[in-house]
Amino acid sequence: MVETFYVHLEFAGKNGGWSINLPFVCAKCGVCCTLENFLTAGKTYATTEEHPELYAKLQTLYTELGNLWEKNETKYDTYIQNTPCPFLTNNTCTIYPIRPDGCQLYPHTKFGMQTTDCPALTRFKKQHSTLKKGKRCKETYHHTGTNHKPIVNEPIKPTKHTEKQYQTCIAKLNQIGLSEDELTLFNYFNGQSRNTESC
């Protein structure tokens, strides 16, 4: 299963309305992977026995940050805001399977949705507003592809739409620039359990 965040949009209409899923496509730019975000994202899903090197690295990090905080709070704040996550290598998370909840849920986190320098999130917000434009809809946010609590792996929320509604959504997304990866994931999230009606 693909692991990502998505929004399920339910629109009012004939025959009980229709719905579509819009997935977030991470560009793996590393913008969200700052030390500050890592520190506020929660604990890693690791045990001391299984990941002794990780625990040693974390203890060293916490000690260094504690010393910096005691010496100068302003320098501490600047440092954590401008330093990449210590587990980021070449824009790849080296602890991906056991990363904290906040990292797993991105961008649907306190630090995520406020981000203004993430190109993927900017595109997602534009796509979201394009699909909603001029229509009232109910929206719910979901995350797929993990087995850690409180985030539980759940099936993709089923969608209901006509082929015409589906193609209209794709046309709107194409107008603002839809990449191949975005189209592939959009089709996946709307094709797995899709209930397509005739026009």
Secondary structure, 3 states (H helix, E strand, C coil): CCCEEEEEEEECCHHHCEEEEEECCCCCCCCCCEHHHHHHCCCCCCCCCCCHHHHHHHHHHHHHHHHHHHHCHHHHHHHHHHCECCCEECCEECCHHHCCHHHHHCCCCCCCCCCCCCHHHHHHHHHHHHHHCCCCEEEEEEEECCCCCCCCCCCCCCCEEEHHHHHHHHHHHHHCCCCHHHHHHHHHHHHCCCEEECC
